């Protein structure tokens, strides 16, 4: 199934969300993320991030609090699986 969001739009969306910060936190370069994920994967990650009810935990973790992202981030395990397997 073809994505309804262009690659360029996906880049802008990801960069404007905490998803971009999570990728950085997980040491996943943006170009690698786009190379190794499908349009459907990215759209799912974008939607999960947009709908996430744990923004406070995410921000605190990104600011340096010792919080495991796997305990709150709906994308974390998938990102790790996609990128490191």
N, C-alpha and C positions, 0 to 999 in steps of 0.2 A: 504494500500500500504506500503510495506516494505521500510525502509530508505536505501539509498545507502551509507550513511555515518554511520560508527559504533558509538556506544555510546562513546567509548574511543576517537575517532576522534572528536566527537562533544565536549567533555569536553576540549580537547586541543584547538579547534577552539574558543570556547566561552572564555576560559581563556586568549587567545591571542588577544582579541578584546575589544573595548570599551563596548561591551555588558556586559562583566564581571563587569566593573566599574559601569555600569548603574544598574545592579542587586544589587550591593553593595549599591549604592546611594538610591535605593528603599527599602533597608533592606530586600532583598530576598536572603537567603543563597543559594549557588550554589547547594547543595544537595537537597534542597527543590524545586528549579527550575527544576532540572532533574526528581524529583519524580512526580511533578504535571503537567509536560508538555509532550506532545507527540513528537515523532521524527519529525513529520511534523511541529509542532509548532516551535521546536528548529531550524529546517532547515530554516523556514521562517524568524525567528529572526536573524539568522546568515546572511542570504542573505540580509535582510533589512539593517543590520548594515554595511555589506561590501559595499553596494551600496549607503549608506547615503551621502547626499550632505551637511549635517549640522555638519560635524566633528568639525569645529571651535566652534560652539555653545556648542556642547557636552563637549569638553575639557574645555571651560570656565566655564560651569556649574559645572563640576566635580572638578575644581580648586577652587570653592567657589562662583562664581558669582551667583547672585540671578536671575536665569533663570529657568522658569518652563519647565521641559523636555517634557511635553505634547504639548508645542508649536512647537517643532522641531523633537522630536524622533519618528520615525515610529513604534517603538516597545512599547513605554511607556504605552499607554492605554491598549494594549493587555497584557502586563506583569502584570499590576495592576489587570486587570479583571481575568486573569488566576490564579493569586496568592491569591487574597483577596476575591474572591467570592466563 
